[in-house]
Amino acid sequence: MRAYRGQMSDNQPIRRSLPEKQKQLRDLKETLAAMKSHTSPALKESVRKRIAQLEAELTAAPVLKAANRSSTAARPRQERAATPRRPTIRSL
């Protein structure tokens, strides 16, 4: 089957909001703390790696948000093009 435009495929990362990332970080920390001593070292390391990634994203989030606001405030809002819209089925 063909994908339709805008469809999320398995190759794209899931975009999460700041509260979702914070919840995921809490859950991963709890999961790491609850792991038994016989849990595979590779699994523990992958969870630690993801925790480090999330912490880095969360510390960078306020800086990115502030930078994004200043860049959008500096640019004037683009107006819609003066070209008329195409007629729809209802107007035909």
C-alpha positions as CSV (number, residue, x, y, z in Angstrom):
1,M,0.0,0.0,0.0
2,R,1.1,3.5,-0.7
3,A,1.5,6.0,2.1
4,Y,-0.6,9.1,2.0
5,R,1.0,12.5,2.3
6,G,1.8,13.4,5.9
7,Q,1.5,9.8,7.2
8,M,3.9,8.9,10.0
9,S,6.1,6.1,9.0
10,D,8.1,3.8,11.2
11,N,11.3,5.6,10.2
12,Q,10.3,9.0,11.8
13,P,10.9,9.8,15.4
14,I,7.8,10.4,17.6
15,R,7.6,14.1,18.5
16,R,6.9,14.6,22.1
17,S,5.9,17.8,24.0
18,L,7.9,19.0,27.1
19,P,5.5,17.4,29.7
20,E,5.5,14.1,27.8
21,K,9.3,14.1,27.8
22,Q,9.3,14.8,31.5
23,K,6.9,11.9,32.2
24,Q,9.0,9.6,30.0
25,L,12.2,10.6,31.9
26,R,10.5,9.8,35.3
27,D,9.2,6.5,33.9
28,L,12.7,5.5,32.6
29,K,14.3,6.4,35.9
30,E,11.8,4.3,37.8
31,T,12.4,1.5,35.4
32,L,16.1,1.6,35.8
33,A,15.8,1.7,39.6
34,A,13.4,-1.3,39.5
35,M,15.7,-3.5,37.3
36,K,17.1,-6.6,38.9
37,S,20.8,-7.4,39.2
38,H,20.5,-10.1,36.6
39,T,19.1,-7.7,34.0
40,S,21.2,-7.6,30.9
41,P,23.9,-4.9,30.9
42,A,23.0,-3.9,27.4
43,L,19.5,-3.2,28.4
44,K,20.6,-1.1,31.4
45,E,23.0,0.8,29.2
46,S,20.4,1.6,26.6
47,V,18.0,2.9,29.3
48,R,20.8,5.0,30.8
49,K,21.6,6.4,27.3
50,R,18.0,7.3,26.7
51,I,17.8,9.0,30.1
52,A,20.9,11.1,29.3
53,Q,19.4,12.1,25.9
54,L,16.1,13.2,27.5
55,E,17.9,15.1,30.2
56,A,20.0,16.9,27.5
57,E,16.8,17.7,25.6
58,L,15.0,19.0,28.7
59,T,17.9,21.3,29.7
60,A,18.1,22.7,26.2
61,A,14.3,23.1,25.8
62,P,14.0,26.5,27.6
63,V,16.9,27.9,25.6
64,L,15.5,26.7,22.3
65,K,12.1,28.0,23.2
66,A,13.4,31.5,24.0
67,A,15.6,31.5,20.8
68,N,12.6,30.5,18.8
69,R,10.4,33.3,20.2
70,S,13.0,35.9,19.5
71,S,13.5,34.8,15.9
72,T,9.8,34.8,15.2
73,A,9.3,38.2,16.8
74,A,12.1,39.7,14.7
75,R,10.6,38.5,11.4
76,P,7.5,40.3,10.1
77,R,4.5,38.1,9.5
78,Q,4.1,37.1,5.9
79,E,0.8,38.0,4.4
80,R,-1.1,35.7,2.1
81,A,-0.4,35.9,-1.5
82,A,-2.6,38.2,-3.5
83,T,-3.6,35.5,-5.9
84,P,-7.2,34.3,-5.6
85,R,-8.0,30.8,-4.4
86,R,-9.0,28.2,-6.8
87,P,-12.8,27.6,-7.0
88,T,-14.1,24.7,-5.0
89,I,-16.7,22.2,-6.0
90,R,-19.4,24.1,-4.1
91,S,-18.8,27.3,-5.9
92,L,-18.9,25.7,-9.4
